Amino acid sequence: MARTTKAAGLTYVAAWPGLVHAAFIIDAFSKMTVGWNVGRRMTAGLVPSAQSLSP
């Protein structure tokens, strides 16, 4: 049986033009990043769009 437990993380980074927000999807079994997305604003669609990039 495949282990597919995933966790999401949100963070921000101070960049020259302002803050950059990042959402990461991490596979809990392999501890690898399987999806990510960045944006200028932390919106409700940031995590779902990162999740759509993960397998």
PyMOL Python script that loads the backbone (N, CA, C, O; Angstrom):
from pymol import cmd

cmd.read_pdbstr("""\
ATOM      1  N   MET A   1       0.841  -1.167   0.000  1.00  0.00           N
ATOM      2  CA  MET A   1       0.000   0.000   0.000  1.00  0.00           C
ATOM      3  C   MET A   1       0.896   1.243   0.000  1.00  0.00           C
ATOM      4  O   MET A   1       1.848   1.338   0.775  1.00  0.00           O
ATOM      5  N   ALA A   2       0.577   2.182  -0.873  1.00  0.00           N
ATOM      6  CA  ALA A   2       1.366   3.408  -0.980  1.00  0.00           C
ATOM      7  C   ALA A   2       1.029   4.370   0.150  1.00  0.00           C
ATOM      8  O   ALA A   2      -0.136   4.527   0.516  1.00  0.00           O
ATOM      9  N   ARG A   3       2.033   4.999   0.687  1.00  0.00           N
ATOM     10  CA  ARG A   3       1.824   5.995   1.737  1.00  0.00           C
ATOM     11  C   ARG A   3       1.738   7.373   1.086  1.00  0.00           C
ATOM     12  O   ARG A   3       2.696   7.829   0.462  1.00  0.00           O
ATOM     13  N   THR A   4       0.618   8.018   1.228  1.00  0.00           N
ATOM     14  CA  THR A   4       0.400   9.291   0.543  1.00  0.00           C
ATOM     15  C   THR A   4       0.008  10.421   1.482  1.00  0.00           C
ATOM     16  O   THR A   4      -0.691  11.343   1.062  1.00  0.00           O
ATOM     17  N   THR A   5       0.432  10.380   2.723  1.00  0.00           N
ATOM     18  CA  THR A   5       0.128  11.455   3.655  1.00  0.00           C
ATOM     19  C   THR A   5       0.950  12.683   3.291  1.00  0.00           C
ATOM     20  O   THR A   5       2.169  12.607   3.133  1.00  0.00           O
ATOM     21  N   LYS A   6       0.266  13.816   3.160  1.00  0.00           N
ATOM     22  CA  LYS A   6       0.937  15.052   2.788  1.00  0.00           C
ATOM     23  C   LYS A   6       0.634  16.132   3.808  1.00  0.00           C
ATOM     24  O   LYS A   6      -0.399  16.095   4.477  1.00  0.00           O
ATOM     25  N   ALA A   7       1.536  17.092   3.923  1.00  0.00           N
ATOM     26  CA  ALA A   7       1.360  18.235   4.811  1.00  0.00           C
ATOM     27  C   ALA A   7       1.644  19.501   4.021  1.00  0.00           C
ATOM     28  O   ALA A   7       2.419  19.484   3.064  1.00  0.00           O
ATOM     29  N   ALA A   8       1.019  20.591   4.421  1.00  0.00           N
ATOM     30  CA  ALA A   8       1.213  21.874   3.742  1.00  0.00           C
ATOM     31  C   ALA A   8       1.920  22.839   4.676  1.00  0.00           C
ATOM     32  O   ALA A   8       1.738  22.799   5.893  1.00  0.00           O
ATOM     33  N   GLY A   9       2.722  23.695   4.093  1.00  0.00           N
ATOM     34  CA  GLY A   9       3.417  24.714   4.862  1.00  0.00           C
ATOM     35  C   GLY A   9       3.350  26.046   4.143  1.00  0.00           C
ATOM     36  O   GLY A   9       3.414  26.102   2.915  1.00  0.00           O
ATOM     37  N   LEU A  10       3.221  27.112   4.906  1.00  0.00           N
ATOM     38  CA  LEU A  10       3.202  28.470   4.360  1.00  0.00           C
ATOM     39  C   LEU A  10       4.331  29.272   4.993  1.00  0.00           C
ATOM     40  O   LEU A  10       4.611  29.132   6.184  1.00  0.00           O
ATOM     41  N   THR A  11       4.969  30.103   4.201  1.00  0.00           N
ATOM     42  CA  THR A  11       6.015  30.969   4.724  1.00  0.00           C
ATOM     43  C   THR A  11       6.106  32.209   3.851  1.00  0.00           C
ATOM     44  O   THR A  11       5.475  32.285   2.797  1.00  0.00           O
ATOM     45  N   TYR A  12       6.885  33.168   4.290  1.00  0.00           N
ATOM     46  CA  TYR A  12       7.138  34.350   3.474  1.00  0.00           C
ATOM     47  C   TYR A  12       8.616  34.693   3.551  1.00  0.00           C
ATOM     48  O   TYR A  12       9.301  34.375   4.523  1.00  0.00           O
ATOM     49  N   VAL A  13       9.085  35.349   2.502  1.00  0.00           N
ATOM     50  CA  VAL A  13      10.487  35.734   2.398  1.00  0.00           C
ATOM     51  C   VAL A  13      10.535  37.214   2.041  1.00  0.00           C
ATOM     52  O   VAL A  13       9.835  37.660   1.132  1.00  0.00           O
ATOM     53  N   ALA A  14      11.346  37.962   2.742  1.00  0.00           N
ATOM     54  CA  ALA A  14      11.517  39.384   2.419  1.00  0.00           C
ATOM     55  C   ALA A  14      12.436  39.491   1.208  1.00  0.00           C
ATOM     56  O   ALA A  14      13.591  39.067   1.252  1.00  0.00           O
ATOM     57  N   ALA A  15      11.916  40.058   0.135  1.00  0.00           N
ATOM     58  CA  ALA A  15      12.681  40.262  -1.089  1.00  0.00           C
ATOM     59  C   ALA A  15      12.773  41.766  -1.356  1.00  0.00           C
ATOM     60  O   ALA A  15      12.118  42.557  -0.677  1.00  0.00           O
ATOM     61  N   TRP A  16      13.564  42.153  -2.319  1.00  0.00           N
ATOM     62  CA  TRP A  16      13.754  43.564  -2.601  1.00  0.00           C
ATOM     63  C   TRP A  16      12.443  44.276  -2.928  1.00  0.00           C
ATOM     64  O   TRP A  16      12.214  45.361  -2.393  1.00  0.00           O
ATOM     65  N   PRO A  17      11.564  43.724  -3.780  1.00  0.00           N
ATOM     66  CA  PRO A  17      10.319  44.447  -4.072  1.00  0.00           C
ATOM     67  C   PRO A  17       9.254  44.328  -2.985  1.00  0.00           C
ATOM     68  O   PRO A  17       8.238  45.019  -3.055  1.00  0.00           O
ATOM     69  N   GLY A  18       9.453  43.484  -1.997  1.00  0.00           N
ATOM     70  CA  GLY A  18       8.470  43.304  -0.924  1.00  0.00           C
ATOM     71  C   GLY A  18       8.479  41.860  -0.448  1.00  0.00           C
ATOM     72  O   GLY A  18       9.476  41.153  -0.601  1.00  0.00           O
ATOM     73  N   LEU A  19       7.361  41.424   0.133  1.00  0.00           N
ATOM     74  CA  LEU A  19       7.265  40.053   0.620  1.00  0.00           C
ATOM     75  C   LEU A  19       6.840  39.105  -0.490  1.00  0.00           C
ATOM     76  O   LEU A  19       6.020  39.449  -1.341  1.00  0.00           O
ATOM     77  N   VAL A  20       7.403  37.921  -0.469  1.00  0.00           N
ATOM     78  CA  VAL A  20       7.014  36.844  -1.381  1.00  0.00           C
ATOM     79  C   VAL A  20       6.504  35.702  -0.507  1.00  0.00           C
ATOM     80  O   VAL A  20       7.212  35.235   0.386  1.00  0.00           O
ATOM     81  N   HIS A  21       5.282  35.256  -0.763  1.00  0.00           N
ATOM     82  CA  HIS A  21       4.672  34.184   0.015  1.00  0.00           C
ATOM     83  C   HIS A  21       4.832  32.867  -0.735  1.00  0.00           C
ATOM     84  O   HIS A  21       4.693  32.821  -1.957  1.00  0.00           O
ATOM     85  N   ALA A  22       5.120  31.810  -0.007  1.00  0.00           N
ATOM     86  CA  ALA A  22       5.328  30.500  -0.624  1.00  0.00           C
ATOM     87  C   ALA A  22       4.519  29.446   0.120  1.00  0.00           C
ATOM     88  O   ALA A  22       4.427  29.461   1.347  1.00  0.00           O
ATOM     89  N   ALA A  23       3.937  28.532  -0.649  1.00  0.00           N
ATOM     90  CA  ALA A  23       3.211  27.385  -0.096  1.00  0.00           C
ATOM     91  C   ALA A  23       3.914  26.127  -0.582  1.00  0.00           C
ATOM     92  O   ALA A  23       4.249  26.009  -1.761  1.00  0.00           O
ATOM     93  N   PHE A  24       4.135  25.191   0.330  1.00  0.00           N
ATOM     94  CA  PHE A  24       4.819  23.946   0.010  1.00  0.00           C
ATOM     95  C   PHE A  24       3.939  22.773   0.404  1.00  0.00           C
ATOM     96  O   PHE A  24       3.269  22.808   1.437  1.00  0.00           O
ATOM     97  N   ILE A  25       3.943  21.738  -0.419  1.00  0.00           N
ATOM     98  CA  ILE A  25       3.291  20.473  -0.102  1.00  0.00           C
ATOM     99  C   ILE A  25       4.406  19.465   0.102  1.00  0.00           C
ATOM    100  O   ILE A  25       5.235  19.263  -0.786  1.00  0.00           O
ATOM    101  N   ILE A  26       4.432  18.827   1.274  1.00  0.00           N
ATOM    102  CA  ILE A  26       5.511  17.909   1.640  1.00  0.00           C
ATOM    103  C   ILE A  26       4.933  16.521   1.839  1.00  0.00           C
ATOM    104  O   ILE A  26       3.930  16.353   2.533  1.00  0.00           O
ATOM    105  N   ASP A  27       5.563  15.526   1.231  1.00  0.00           N
ATOM    106  CA  ASP A  27       5.189  14.136   1.442  1.00  0.00           C
ATOM    107  C   ASP A  27       5.731  13.712   2.805  1.00  0.00           C
ATOM    108  O   ASP A  27       6.939  13.760   3.036  1.00  0.00           O
ATOM    109  N   ALA A  28       4.848  13.301   3.700  1.00  0.00           N
ATOM    110  CA  ALA A  28       5.253  12.976   5.071  1.00  0.00           C
ATOM    111  C   ALA A  28       6.116  11.716   5.145  1.00  0.00           C
ATOM    112  O   ALA A  28       6.923  11.582   6.066  1.00  0.00           O
ATOM    113  N   PHE A  29       5.964  10.797   4.202  1.00  0.00           N
ATOM    114  CA  PHE A  29       6.746   9.564   4.245  1.00  0.00           C
ATOM    115  C   PHE A  29       8.174   9.789   3.759  1.00  0.00           C
ATOM    116  O   PHE A  29       9.126   9.395   4.432  1.00  0.00           O
ATOM    117  N   SER A  30       8.332  10.421   2.594  1.00  0.00           N
ATOM    118  CA  SER A  30       9.672  10.622   2.028  1.00  0.00           C
ATOM    119  C   SER A  30      10.312  11.936   2.477  1.00  0.00           C
ATOM    120  O   SER A  30      11.508  12.137   2.268  1.00  0.00           O
ATOM    121  N   LYS A  31       9.530  12.840   3.096  1.00  0.00           N
ATOM    122  CA  LYS A  31       9.996  14.153   3.545  1.00  0.00           C
ATOM    123  C   LYS A  31      10.550  14.989   2.393  1.00  0.00           C
ATOM    124  O   LYS A  31      11.501  15.752   2.564  1.00  0.00           O
ATOM    125  N   MET A  32       9.946  14.835   1.232  1.00  0.00           N
ATOM    126  CA  MET A  32      10.340  15.594   0.051  1.00  0.00           C
ATOM    127  C   MET A  32       9.232  16.571  -0.322  1.00  0.00           C
ATOM    128  O   MET A  32       8.051  16.293  -0.116  1.00  0.00           O
ATOM    129  N   THR A  33       9.624  17.715  -0.872  1.00  0.00           N
ATOM    130  CA  THR A  33       8.659  18.674  -1.372  1.00  0.00           C
ATOM    131  C   THR A  33       8.105  18.136  -2.689  1.00  0.00           C
ATOM    132  O   THR A  33       8.864  17.867  -3.620  1.00  0.00           O
ATOM    133  N   VAL A  34       6.793  17.980  -2.768  1.00  0.00           N
ATOM    134  CA  VAL A  34       6.180  17.420  -3.966  1.00  0.00           C
ATOM    135  C   VAL A  34       5.366  18.450  -4.738  1.00  0.00           C
ATOM    136  O   VAL A  34       4.927  18.175  -5.854  1.00  0.00           O
ATOM    137  N   GLY A  35       5.160  19.622  -4.168  1.00  0.00           N
ATOM    138  CA  GLY A  35       4.450  20.697  -4.854  1.00  0.00           C
ATOM    139  C   GLY A  35       4.739  22.022  -4.180  1.00  0.00           C
ATOM    140  O   GLY A  35       4.963  22.072  -2.970  1.00  0.00           O
ATOM    141  N   TRP A  36       4.737  23.098  -4.956  1.00  0.00           N
ATOM    142  CA  TRP A  36       4.991  24.408  -4.383  1.00  0.00           C
ATOM    143  C   TRP A  36       4.398  25.480  -5.279  1.00  0.00           C
ATOM    144  O   TRP A  36       4.154  25.259  -6.466  1.00  0.00           O
ATOM    145  N   ASN A  37       4.172  26.638  -4.691  1.00  0.00           N
ATOM    146  CA  ASN A  37       3.672  27.783  -5.434  1.00  0.00           C
ATOM    147  C   ASN A  37       4.084  29.046  -4.680  1.00  0.00           C
ATOM    148  O   ASN A  37       4.171  29.037  -3.452  1.00  0.00           O
ATOM    149  N   VAL A  38       4.334  30.121  -5.408  1.00  0.00           N
ATOM    150  CA  VAL A  38       4.702  31.395  -4.803  1.00  0.00           C
ATOM    151  C   VAL A  38       3.766  32.477  -5.315  1.00  0.00           C
ATOM    152  O   VAL A  38       3.193  32.361  -6.398  1.00  0.00           O
ATOM    153  N   GLY A  39       3.621  33.522  -4.527  1.00  0.00           N
ATOM    154  CA  GLY A  39       2.774  34.636  -4.924  1.00  0.00           C
ATOM    155  C   GLY A  39       3.108  35.877  -4.128  1.00  0.00           C
ATOM    156  O   GLY A  39       3.777  35.810  -3.097  1.00  0.00           O
ATOM    157  N   ARG A  40       2.634  37.016  -4.619  1.00  0.00           N
ATOM    158  CA  ARG A  40       2.877  38.282  -3.926  1.00  0.00           C
ATOM    159  C   ARG A  40       1.979  38.451  -2.711  1.00  0.00           C
ATOM    160  O   ARG A  40       2.316  39.181  -1.780  1.00  0.00           O
ATOM    161  N   ARG A  41       0.832  37.774  -2.721  1.00  0.00           N
ATOM    162  CA  ARG A  41      -0.112  37.861  -1.606  1.00  0.00           C
ATOM    163  C   ARG A  41      -0.447  36.466  -1.116  1.00  0.00           C
ATOM    164  O   ARG A  41      -0.472  35.517  -1.899  1.00  0.00           O
ATOM    165  N   MET A  42      -0.707  36.338   0.184  1.00  0.00           N
ATOM    166  CA  MET A  42      -1.122  35.055   0.743  1.00  0.00           C
ATOM    167  C   MET A  42      -2.647  34.962   0.586  1.00  0.00           C
ATOM    168  O   MET A  42      -3.401  35.441   1.433  1.00  0.00           O
ATOM    169  N   THR A  43      -3.075  34.345  -0.497  1.00  0.00           N
ATOM    170  CA  THR A  43      -4.491  34.230  -0.785  1.00  0.00           C
ATOM    171  C   THR A  43      -4.971  32.814  -0.489  1.00  0.00           C
ATOM    172  O   THR A  43      -4.170  31.918  -0.221  1.00  0.00           O
ATOM    173  N   ALA A  44      -6.280  32.626  -0.542  1.00  0.00           N
ATOM    174  CA  ALA A  44      -6.865  31.312  -0.274  1.00  0.00           C
ATOM    175  C   ALA A  44      -6.506  30.298  -1.362  1.00  0.00           C
ATOM    176  O   ALA A  44      -6.586  29.095  -1.116  1.00  0.00           O
ATOM    177  N   GLY A  45      -6.122  30.735  -2.527  1.00  0.00           N
ATOM    178  CA  GLY A  45      -5.793  29.824  -3.620  1.00  0.00           C
ATOM    179  C   GLY A  45      -4.344  29.396  -3.685  1.00  0.00           C
ATOM    180  O   GLY A  45      -3.975  28.606  -4.554  1.00  0.00           O
ATOM    181  N   LEU A  46      -3.517  29.898  -2.791  1.00  0.00           N
ATOM    182  CA  LEU A  46      -2.088  29.587  -2.853  1.00  0.00           C
ATOM    183  C   LEU A  46      -1.813  28.118  -2.549  1.00  0.00           C
ATOM    184  O   LEU A  46      -1.065  27.476  -3.286  1.00  0.00           O
ATOM    185  N   VAL A  47      -2.389  27.574  -1.495  1.00  0.00           N
ATOM    186  CA  VAL A  47      -2.158  26.170  -1.132  1.00  0.00           C
ATOM    187  C   VAL A  47      -2.842  25.208  -2.107  1.00  0.00           C
ATOM    188  O   VAL A  47      -2.208  24.236  -2.519  1.00  0.00           O
ATOM    189  N   PRO A  48      -4.114  25.431  -2.502  1.00  0.00           N
ATOM    190  CA  PRO A  48      -4.712  24.503  -3.474  1.00  0.00           C
ATOM    191  C   PRO A  48      -3.984  24.450  -4.819  1.00  0.00           C
ATOM    192  O   PRO A  48      -3.929  23.398  -5.456  1.00  0.00           O
ATOM    193  N   SER A  49      -3.431  25.576  -5.244  1.00  0.00           N
ATOM    194  CA  SER A  49      -2.676  25.545  -6.504  1.00  0.00           C
ATOM    195  C   SER A  49      -1.367  24.790  -6.344  1.00  0.00           C
ATOM    196  O   SER A  49      -0.911  24.143  -7.287  1.00  0.00           O
ATOM    197  N   ALA A  50      -0.753  24.860  -5.161  1.00  0.00           N
ATOM    198  CA  ALA A  50       0.449  24.046  -4.895  1.00  0.00           C
ATOM    199  C   ALA A  50       0.093  22.577  -4.837  1.00  0.00           C
ATOM    200  O   ALA A  50       0.858  21.727  -5.292  1.00  0.00           O
ATOM    201  N   GLN A  51      -1.075  22.275  -4.275  1.00  0.00           N
ATOM    202  CA  GLN A  51      -1.517  20.874  -4.178  1.00  0.00           C
ATOM    203  C   GLN A  51      -1.830  20.313  -5.561  1.00  0.00           C
ATOM    204  O   GLN A  51      -1.623  19.122  -5.795  1.00  0.00           O
ATOM    205  N   SER A  52      -2.315  21.125  -6.469  1.00  0.00           N
ATOM    206  CA  SER A  52      -2.627  20.630  -7.806  1.00  0.00           C
ATOM    207  C   SER A  52      -1.349  20.277  -8.575  1.00  0.00           C
ATOM    208  O   SER A  52      -1.407  19.505  -9.532  1.00  0.00           O
ATOM    209  N   LEU A  53      -0.192  20.829  -8.174  1.00  0.00           N
ATOM    210  CA  LEU A  53       1.078  20.502  -8.825  1.00  0.00           C
ATOM    211  C   LEU A  53       1.707  19.242  -8.275  1.00  0.00           C
ATOM    212  O   LEU A  53       2.617  18.688  -8.892  1.00  0.00           O
ATOM    213  N   SER A  54       1.240  18.772  -7.122  1.00  0.00           N
ATOM    214  CA  SER A  54       1.830  17.561  -6.540  1.00  0.00           C
ATOM    215  C   SER A  54       1.195  16.317  -7.152  1.00  0.00           C
ATOM    216  O   SER A  54       0.018  16.322  -7.510  1.00  0.00           O
ATOM    217  N   PRO A  55       1.991  15.246  -7.270  1.00  0.00           N
ATOM    218  CA  PRO A  55       1.438  14.010  -7.877  1.00  0.00           C
ATOM    219  C   PRO A  55       0.474  13.296  -6.968  1.00  0.00           C
ATOM    220  O   PRO A  55      -0.066  12.253  -7.338  1.00  0.00           O
TER     221      PRO A  55
END
""", "prot")
cmd.dss("prot")
cmd.show_as("cartoon", "prot")
cmd.util.cbc("prot")
cmd.orient("prot")
